Amino acid sequence: MTIGVWVLGDQLWAEQAALQSCSGQPQTTPVIFIESLRHVQERPYHLQKLVLVWSAMRHFAEALRQAGWAVTYEQADDFLTPLNDWIEKHQITELRVMVPNDRPFARLIESLELPCTVTLVPNNHFIWSEDHFKQWAGDRKRLLMEDFYREGRRRCNILMAGKQPVGGRWNFDQDNRKPPKGKLTLPEALWFEPDAITQDVIDWVKQSDHFHTSQQYWQVEPFQWAVTRQQALRVLDYFIHTRLSEFGPYQDAMITGEVTMWHAMLSPYLNLGLLQPIEVIEAAEQAYLDHQDTWSLSSVEGFIRQVLGWREYMHGVYCYMSDDYPERNWFNHTQPLPDFYWTGNTPMNCLHQILTQVKETGYAHHIQRLMVLNNFALIAGISPQAIEGWFHAAFVDAYDWVMQTNVIGMGQFADGGVLASKPYAASANYINKMSDYCGKCVYNPKVRTGENACPFNFFYWDFLDRHRAKLTTQGRMSFILKNLDKMAPEELQEIREAAIAWHEGRNAINA
């Protein structure tokens, strides 16, 4: 009997469950990695995402070889052909794979007709297992992230003083919403030059003619992401020592030309398996304990909440929800995705700046994603599935489990409130407050109608007007909905007409 292990592209960790199950006999355990061209053609993935994943896979495969594992690395059109050849060559009777993070890939594995037993080993990539999350969810009417986060703090004993939270509060979110006023000195990001392995991947991607037409908009260079665990650990250490102490206050701020602000830039490495969530959380906690006389607890708590709270929660909800979750559309939004999401060519400066940044790096921080990119799609009535598809293609840290919950649930409220307690809809006022984008825009962020009216304004009020009946069922929306009653009927009609005209004009251009 010969056991073989198939390592997937987002399971790049020496202690991942499938490898760990055979750790006592690495020399006699065949291991395979596969780059499938057909698989990456399913979406117009950002070219930097392709380079990141393939380079990280190749580096990890080499690390396993150095550790004594019998590694095979294949580049092929599909998964089935190299798997069958490898199974036959090594006379494998049992293939072990760690349960994929993404449902579609789990279904793909189930569909493969292989000449051996396939064993899916329980996934150990997250702090909360799928079963533990389902036990926590139980019969709860609402799966509130705050409740989940507090339970996670207790279970992992993170920032706890006995049974109470350090500092006497669980959540310091209100302290972490400062607008970017005055002169701010921002830290540099830690980037890396491509080595020979990464450069080979870059060169192949640049020369390939196998990809979608829309991928022409993505830039593959300069490519500066970490591709090994050692580099990812350096990014973590750099964040802890140069950014974490000031992370909190301006984590929601947006500044022209500042891609990374004080953000950790760790999500690509967490999602690949190069870093583990508990080691990231414990590193942040230890840094606070070492510097608690001078560091702000709000910064450290805010960061830990993103990893121990939102990241684990989003994965748990993804596993918990039924298979129809990706198709939910509570508002019945059907407008097509504007072309400028791909090109960045729009007079709305906030969108232009962020989309240009995404084209160049495959990255935007969480407020850029939620309150600009997602917000516009929501209030403009874009199909949730269309915007989710774009998010999945555009970001280097995007996976099915990440984007279904973050876009369908949180960003578009298409699940009707399973994830969020209200839609994350906002007018230009929010963007003007939390960024410097509006100062250099052709539109006036304070005007709702007329030639210079910002589309975020007329779409926001049109969104509230169109969906008032549904939104009245969301308690947190009652106050803002009352402002519709204070608006002159003539102005409200102008707003409706402006929203219709915007879509008609765009559709005419695209016809």
C-alpha positions as CSV (number, residue, x, y, z in Angstrom):
1,M,0.0,0.0,0.0
2,T,1.4,3.4,-1.1
3,I,0.0,6.7,0.2
4,G,0.4,9.8,-2.0
5,V,-0.3,13.4,-1.1
6,W,-1.7,16.1,-3.4
7,V,-0.8,19.6,-2.2
8,L,-3.2,22.3,-3.5
9,G,-2.1,25.8,-4.3
10,D,-3.5,27.4,-1.2
11,Q,-2.2,24.8,1.2
12,L,1.4,25.7,1.3
13,W,2.3,24.8,4.9
14,A,4.6,22.0,6.0
15,E,2.1,21.1,8.8
16,Q,-1.0,21.0,6.7
17,A,-3.2,18.0,7.6
18,A,-2.5,15.8,4.5
19,L,1.3,16.1,4.8
20,Q,1.1,15.9,8.6
21,S,-0.7,12.5,8.3
22,C,2.4,11.1,6.5
23,S,5.1,13.1,8.3
24,G,6.8,10.1,9.7
25,Q,7.7,8.8,6.3
26,P,8.5,11.7,3.9
27,Q,11.1,9.8,1.8
28,T,8.5,7.1,0.9
29,T,5.5,9.3,0.5
30,P,5.1,10.7,-3.1
31,V,3.8,14.3,-3.1
32,I,2.5,16.1,-6.2
33,F,1.8,19.7,-7.1
34,I,-0.1,20.5,-10.3
35,E,-0.4,23.8,-12.2
36,S,-3.5,23.4,-14.3
37,L,-3.9,25.9,-17.1
38,R,-7.5,25.0,-17.6
39,H,-8.3,25.7,-14.0
40,V,-6.8,29.2,-14.1
41,Q,-8.7,29.9,-17.3
42,E,-12.0,29.7,-15.5
43,R,-11.8,33.3,-14.5
44,P,-9.7,36.3,-15.8
45,Y,-7.5,36.2,-12.7
46,H,-5.1,39.1,-12.0
47,L,-1.8,38.3,-13.5
48,Q,-0.1,39.0,-10.2
49,K,-2.3,36.4,-8.6
50,L,-1.2,33.8,-11.1
51,V,2.5,34.7,-10.4
52,L,2.0,34.7,-6.7
53,V,0.3,31.3,-6.5
54,W,2.5,29.5,-9.0
55,S,5.7,30.9,-7.6
56,A,4.7,30.2,-4.0
57,M,3.8,26.6,-5.1
58,R,7.2,26.1,-6.8
59,H,9.1,27.5,-3.8
60,F,7.2,25.3,-1.4
61,A,7.7,22.2,-3.5
62,E,11.4,22.9,-3.4
63,A,11.3,23.4,0.3
64,L,9.6,20.0,0.7
65,R,12.3,18.4,-1.5
66,Q,15.0,19.8,0.7
67,A,13.2,18.4,3.7
68,G,13.3,14.9,2.2
69,W,9.9,14.5,0.6
70,A,9.6,12.8,-2.8
71,V,8.1,15.7,-4.8
72,T,6.7,15.7,-8.3
73,Y,5.8,19.0,-9.9
74,E,3.6,19.1,-13.0
75,Q,2.5,21.8,-15.4
76,A,-0.5,20.5,-17.4
77,D,-3.7,21.4,-19.1
78,D,-5.8,19.7,-16.4
79,F,-5.5,17.9,-13.1
80,L,-6.7,14.5,-14.1
81,T,-3.9,13.5,-16.6
82,P,-0.9,14.2,-14.4
83,L,-2.6,12.7,-11.4
84,N,-3.4,9.4,-13.3
85,D,0.2,9.2,-14.6
86,W,1.7,9.9,-11.2
87,I,-0.6,7.4,-9.4
88,E,0.4,4.7,-11.9
89,K,4.1,5.5,-11.7
90,H,4.2,5.3,-7.9
91,Q,1.6,2.5,-7.6
92,I,-0.4,4.7,-5.2
93,T,-3.4,3.0,-3.6
94,E,-4.6,6.0,-1.4
95,L,-4.5,9.7,-2.4
96,R,-4.7,12.1,0.5
97,V,-5.8,15.7,0.1
98,M,-6.5,18.2,2.8
99,V,-10.1,19.3,2.5
100,P,-10.1,22.3,0.1
101,N,-11.0,25.7,1.5
102,D,-13.3,26.3,-1.5
103,R,-16.4,24.3,-2.3
104,P,-16.0,24.3,-6.1
105,F,-12.6,22.6,-5.8
106,A,-14.0,20.0,-3.4
107,R,-16.6,19.2,-6.0
108,L,-13.9,19.0,-8.7
109,I,-11.9,16.4,-6.6
110,E,-15.1,14.4,-6.2
111,S,-15.6,14.4,-10.0
112,L,-12.2,13.0,-10.8
113,E,-12.2,9.4,-11.8
114,L,-9.0,8.1,-10.2
115,P,-7.7,4.5,-9.9
116,C,-7.2,4.7,-6.2
117,T,-9.0,5.6,-2.9
118,V,-9.2,9.4,-2.3
119,T,-9.1,10.4,1.4
120,L,-10.0,14.0,2.3
121,V,-8.1,14.9,5.5
122,P,-9.9,17.5,7.7
123,N,-8.6,21.0,7.1
124,N,-6.4,22.5,9.8
125,H,-5.8,25.9,8.0
126,F,-8.1,27.8,10.3
127,I,-8.4,28.3,14.1
128,W,-12.1,27.3,14.0
129,S,-12.8,24.0,12.2
130,E,-16.0,23.7,10.2
131,D,-17.6,21.5,12.8
132,H,-16.7,23.9,15.7
133,F,-18.3,26.8,13.9
134,K,-21.5,24.9,13.2
135,Q,-21.6,23.9,16.9
136,W,-21.2,27.6,17.8
137,A,-23.9,28.6,15.3
138,G,-26.3,26.0,16.6
139,D,-29.8,27.4,16.7
140,R,-28.8,31.1,16.8
141,K,-31.2,33.4,15.0
142,R,-28.4,35.8,14.0
143,L,-24.8,34.9,13.5
144,L,-23.4,38.1,14.9
145,M,-19.7,38.5,14.3
146,E,-19.2,40.3,17.6
147,D,-20.5,37.3,19.5
148,F,-18.3,35.0,17.5
149,Y,-15.2,37.2,18.0
150,R,-15.7,37.3,21.8
151,E,-16.0,33.6,21.9
152,G,-12.8,33.3,19.9
153,R,-11.0,35.6,22.3
154,R,-12.1,33.4,25.2
155,R,-11.2,30.1,23.5
156,C,-7.8,31.2,22.4
157,N,-7.1,33.3,25.5
158,I,-6.1,36.3,23.5
159,L,-6.0,39.8,25.1
160,M,-7.8,38.4,28.1
161,A,-7.4,39.2,31.8
162,G,-9.0,36.2,33.3
163,K,-12.6,36.1,32.1
164,Q,-12.6,39.8,31.1
165,P,-11.0,41.5,28.1
166,V,-7.8,43.4,28.6
167,G,-8.6,47.1,28.9
168,G,-12.2,46.4,30.0
169,R,-13.6,46.5,26.5
170,W,-14.0,43.9,23.8
171,N,-14.1,46.3,20.9
172,F,-12.3,49.6,20.2
173,D,-13.7,50.1,16.7
174,Q,-15.0,53.6,17.6
175,D,-11.4,54.7,18.3
176,N,-10.2,53.5,14.9
177,R,-12.1,55.7,12.4
178,K,-10.0,58.9,12.1
179,P,-10.1,60.7,8.8
180,P,-6.7,61.5,7.1
181,K,-6.4,65.1,8.2
182,G,-3.2,67.0,8.4
183,K,0.3,65.8,7.4
184,L,0.7,62.1,8.1
185,T,4.0,60.2,8.0
186,L,3.3,56.8,6.6
187,P,5.6,53.8,6.8
188,E,7.1,52.2,3.7
189,A,5.9,48.8,2.7
190,L,8.2,45.8,2.6
191,W,8.4,44.4,-0.9
192,F,10.6,41.8,-2.6
193,E,12.5,41.6,-5.9
194,P,11.7,38.4,-7.9
195,D,14.2,35.6,-7.7
196,A,14.9,33.2,-10.6
197,I,11.9,31.0,-9.8
198,T,9.5,33.9,-9.7
199,Q,11.0,35.5,-12.8
200,D,10.5,32.3,-14.7
201,V,6.8,32.5,-13.8
202,I,6.6,36.1,-14.7
203,D,8.2,35.5,-18.1
204,W,5.8,32.7,-18.9
205,V,2.7,34.7,-17.9
206,K,3.9,37.6,-20.0
207,Q,4.5,35.4,-23.1
208,S,1.4,33.3,-22.8
209,D,-1.6,33.7,-25.1
210,H,-3.8,31.4,-23.1
211,F,-5.6,34.0,-21.0
212,H,-8.8,36.0,-21.1
213,T,-8.9,39.3,-23.1
214,S,-9.9,41.2,-20.0
215,Q,-6.6,40.2,-18.4
216,Q,-4.8,42.7,-20.6
217,Y,-5.8,45.3,-18.1
218,W,-3.9,43.7,-15.3
219,Q,-0.2,44.6,-14.8
220,V,2.2,41.7,-14.0
221,E,5.2,43.9,-13.2
222,P,6.5,45.2,-11.0
223,F,5.8,42.1,-9.0
224,Q,6.9,42.6,-5.4
225,W,4.9,40.1,-3.3
226,A,6.5,37.5,-0.9
227,V,6.5,34.0,-2.3
228,T,8.1,31.9,0.6
229,R,7.3,31.3,4.2
230,Q,10.6,33.0,5.2
231,Q,9.6,36.2,3.3
232,A,6.1,36.1,4.7
233,L,7.5,35.9,8.2
234,R,9.6,38.9,7.4
235,V,6.4,40.8,6.3
236,L,4.8,39.8,9.6
237,D,7.8,40.9,11.7
238,Y,8.0,44.2,9.7
239,F,4.3,44.9,10.3
240,I,4.6,44.2,14.0
241,H,7.6,46.5,14.5
242,T,6.9,49.3,12.1
243,R,3.1,49.5,11.6
244,L,1.0,47.8,14.3
245,S,1.3,50.4,17.0
246,E,-0.2,53.1,14.6
247,F,-2.5,50.7,12.7
248,G,-5.7,51.5,14.4
249,P,-6.6,55.2,14.1
250,Y,-6.3,55.4,10.3
251,Q,-7.2,51.9,9.3
252,D,-10.3,53.3,7.5
253,A,-8.5,56.2,5.8
254,M,-7.7,56.5,2.1
255,I,-5.0,58.7,0.6
256,T,-4.1,59.2,-3.1
257,G,-1.0,57.3,-4.0
258,E,-0.8,55.5,-0.7
259,V,-1.5,51.9,-1.5
260,T,-0.7,50.2,1.9
261,M,-1.2,52.9,4.6
262,W,-0.6,51.1,8.0
263,H,-2.2,47.8,6.8
264,A,-0.4,44.5,7.4
265,M,-0.5,43.1,3.8
266,L,-0.7,39.6,5.3
267,S,-3.9,38.3,3.7
268,P,-2.3,36.9,0.6
269,Y,0.1,34.9,2.8
270,L,-2.5,33.7,5.3
271,N,-4.7,32.6,2.4
272,L,-1.9,30.6,0.8
273,G,-0.9,28.9,4.0
274,L,2.5,30.6,4.2
275,L,1.4,32.1,7.5
276,Q,-1.0,30.6,10.1
277,P,-3.7,32.8,11.8
278,I,-2.8,31.9,15.3
279,E,0.9,32.7,14.9
280,V,-0.1,36.1,13.5
281,I,-2.5,36.8,16.3
282,E,-0.1,35.7,19.0
283,A,2.7,37.8,17.5
284,A,0.5,40.9,17.7
285,E,-0.6,40.1,21.2
286,Q,3.0,39.6,22.4
287,A,4.1,42.8,20.9
288,Y,1.4,44.7,22.8
289,L,2.3,42.9,26.1
290,D,5.9,44.0,25.5
291,H,5.0,47.6,24.8
292,Q,1.7,48.2,26.6
293,D,3.0,51.3,28.4
294,T,3.4,53.1,25.0
295,W,1.2,51.3,22.5
296,S,-2.4,51.9,21.9
297,L,-4.6,48.8,22.7
298,S,-7.1,50.0,20.1
299,S,-4.6,49.4,17.3
300,V,-3.7,45.9,18.5
301,E,-7.3,44.9,19.2
302,G,-8.4,46.2,15.9
303,F,-5.9,44.1,14.0
304,I,-6.6,41.0,16.0
305,R,-10.3,41.5,15.4
306,Q,-9.6,41.4,11.6
307,V,-7.9,38.0,11.9
308,L,-9.5,36.2,14.8
309,G,-12.8,37.9,14.2
310,W,-13.6,38.7,10.5
311,R,-11.4,36.2,8.8
312,E,-12.4,33.2,10.9
313,Y,-16.0,34.3,10.9
314,M,-16.2,34.7,7.1
315,H,-14.8,31.2,6.6
316,G,-17.2,29.8,9.1
317,V,-20.2,31.4,7.5
318,Y,-19.0,30.2,4.1
319,C,-19.0,26.6,5.4
320,Y,-22.2,27.0,7.2
321,M,-24.4,28.4,4.5
322,S,-26.3,26.3,1.9
323,D,-25.1,25.8,-1.7
324,D,-27.4,28.5,-3.0
325,Y,-25.7,31.3,-1.1
326,P,-23.6,32.5,-4.1
327,E,-26.8,33.1,-6.1
328,R,-28.6,35.2,-3.5
329,N,-29.9,38.6,-4.6
330,W,-32.1,40.1,-2.0
331,F,-32.5,43.5,-3.8
332,N,-32.9,41.8,-7.2
333,H,-30.1,43.9,-8.7
334,T,-29.4,43.1,-12.3
335,Q,-27.3,45.9,-13.8
336,P,-24.2,44.7,-15.6
337,L,-20.8,45.5,-14.2
338,P,-19.4,48.8,-15.6
339,D,-16.4,48.4,-17.9
340,F,-14.4,50.8,-15.8
341,Y,-14.0,48.2,-13.1
342,W,-11.6,46.6,-15.5
343,T,-10.1,49.7,-17.2
344,G,-10.1,52.2,-14.3
345,N,-11.3,54.8,-16.8
346,T,-13.9,56.8,-15.0
347,P,-14.2,60.5,-14.0
348,M,-15.1,59.4,-10.4
349,N,-11.7,60.0,-8.9
350,C,-12.1,57.6,-5.9
351,L,-12.9,54.7,-8.2
352,H,-10.2,55.7,-10.7
353,Q,-7.6,55.8,-8.0
354,I,-8.5,52.5,-6.4
355,L,-9.1,50.7,-9.7
356,T,-5.7,51.9,-11.1
357,Q,-4.1,50.6,-7.9
358,V,-5.8,47.3,-8.3
359,K,-4.6,47.0,-11.9
360,E,-1.0,47.6,-10.8
361,T,-0.9,45.5,-7.6
362,G,-4.0,43.2,-7.3
363,Y,-4.6,44.9,-3.9
364,A,-6.7,47.4,-2.1
365,H,-7.4,47.7,1.6
366,H,-10.6,46.7,3.3
367,I,-12.3,50.2,3.3
368,Q,-11.4,50.8,-0.4
369,R,-13.0,47.4,-1.2
370,L,-16.1,47.8,1.1
371,M,-16.9,51.5,1.0
372,V,-15.9,52.4,-2.5
373,L,-15.8,49.4,-4.8
374,N,-18.6,47.4,-3.2
375,N,-20.6,50.5,-2.1
376,F,-20.9,51.8,-5.7
377,A,-22.0,48.4,-7.0
378,L,-24.6,48.2,-4.3
379,I,-26.2,51.6,-4.7
380,A,-26.0,51.5,-8.5
381,G,-27.9,48.2,-8.6
382,I,-25.1,46.0,-10.1
383,S,-25.7,42.3,-10.1
384,P,-24.1,40.8,-6.9
385,Q,-22.8,37.9,-8.9
386,A,-21.2,40.2,-11.5
387,I,-19.4,42.3,-8.8
388,E,-18.4,39.1,-6.9
389,G,-16.9,37.6,-10.0
390,W,-14.9,40.7,-10.6
391,F,-13.6,40.8,-7.0
392,H,-12.6,37.1,-7.3
393,A,-10.7,37.8,-10.4
394,A,-9.1,41.1,-9.3
395,F,-7.4,40.5,-6.0
396,V,-4.3,38.5,-5.2
397,D,-5.9,37.3,-1.9
398,A,-9.2,36.3,-3.4
399,Y,-10.7,32.8,-3.1
400,D,-14.3,31.5,-3.2
401,W,-14.6,31.3,0.6
402,V,-13.3,34.9,0.9
403,M,-15.4,36.6,-1.8
404,Q,-18.7,34.8,-1.3
405,T,-19.2,36.1,2.2
406,N,-17.4,39.4,1.8
407,V,-19.1,40.5,-1.4
408,I,-22.4,38.6,-1.6
409,G,-23.0,39.0,2.1
410,M,-21.2,42.0,3.5
411,G,-20.7,44.2,0.5
412,Q,-23.9,43.7,-1.4
413,F,-26.3,42.6,1.4
414,A,-27.6,40.1,-1.1
415,D,-28.2,37.5,1.7
416,G,-30.8,39.8,3.3
417,G,-28.9,40.3,6.5
418,V,-27.4,37.0,7.4
419,L,-23.9,38.6,7.7
420,A,-24.4,42.3,8.2
421,S,-26.9,44.2,10.4
422,K,-27.5,46.8,7.6
423,P,-26.4,47.4,4.0
424,Y,-23.0,49.1,3.8
425,A,-24.4,51.9,1.6
426,A,-23.0,55.4,1.7
427,S,-23.0,58.7,-0.2
428,A,-20.1,60.7,-1.3
429,N,-20.0,62.3,2.2
430,Y,-18.4,59.3,3.6
431,I,-15.7,59.1,0.9
432,N,-15.0,62.8,1.2
433,K,-14.6,62.5,5.0
434,M,-12.3,59.4,4.9
435,S,-10.2,60.3,1.9
436,D,-8.6,63.0,-0.1
437,Y,-10.1,61.7,-3.4
438,C,-12.9,64.2,-3.7
439,G,-10.7,67.2,-3.7
440,K,-9.4,66.3,-7.2
441,C,-12.6,65.0,-8.7
442,V,-14.8,66.6,-11.4
443,Y,-17.8,65.9,-9.3
444,N,-19.0,67.8,-6.2
445,P,-19.4,65.5,-3.2
446,K,-21.9,67.8,-1.6
447,V,-24.3,67.9,-4.6
448,R,-27.1,65.4,-5.2
449,T,-28.5,66.6,-8.5
450,G,-27.3,68.6,-11.5
451,E,-24.4,68.4,-13.9
452,N,-21.7,68.2,-11.2
453,A,-23.5,65.9,-8.8
454,C,-21.5,63.0,-7.6
455,P,-23.0,59.6,-8.8
456,F,-22.4,58.3,-5.3
457,N,-25.0,60.9,-4.1
458,F,-27.8,60.3,-6.5
459,F,-27.3,56.6,-6.6
460,Y,-27.3,56.5,-2.7
461,W,-30.6,58.3,-2.4
462,D,-32.1,56.4,-5.3
463,F,-31.1,53.2,-3.7
464,L,-32.9,54.2,-0.4
465,D,-36.0,55.3,-2.4
466,R,-36.1,52.1,-4.6
467,H,-35.8,49.7,-1.7
468,R,-37.5,51.6,1.1
469,A,-40.1,48.9,1.7
470,K,-37.4,46.3,2.3
471,L,-35.0,48.6,4.2
472,T,-37.7,49.5,6.7
473,T,-37.4,45.9,8.0
474,Q,-33.7,46.7,8.9
475,G,-33.8,48.5,12.2
476,R,-30.6,50.4,11.8
477,M,-31.9,52.0,8.6
478,S,-34.9,53.7,10.1
479,F,-33.2,57.0,11.0
480,I,-31.7,57.6,7.5
481,L,-34.9,56.6,5.7
482,K,-36.7,59.4,7.5
483,N,-34.6,61.8,5.5
484,L,-36.4,60.7,2.4
485,D,-39.5,62.3,3.8
486,K,-37.7,65.6,4.2
487,M,-36.6,65.7,0.6
488,A,-38.6,67.8,-1.8
489,P,-40.6,65.6,-4.3
490,E,-39.0,67.5,-7.2
491,E,-35.5,66.7,-6.0
492,L,-36.3,63.1,-5.4
493,Q,-37.6,62.8,-8.9
494,E,-34.4,64.4,-10.3
495,I,-32.4,61.8,-8.4
496,R,-34.4,59.0,-9.9
497,E,-34.0,60.4,-13.3
498,A,-30.2,60.9,-12.8
499,A,-29.8,57.3,-11.8
500,I,-31.7,56.1,-14.9
501,A,-29.9,58.4,-17.2
502,W,-26.5,57.2,-15.9
503,H,-27.3,53.6,-16.7
504,E,-28.8,54.5,-20.0
505,G,-25.8,56.5,-21.0
506,R,-23.3,53.8,-20.0
507,N,-25.3,51.1,-21.7
508,A,-25.5,53.2,-24.9
509,I,-21.8,53.6,-24.9
510,N,-21.3,49.8,-24.5
511,A,-23.9,48.9,-27.1
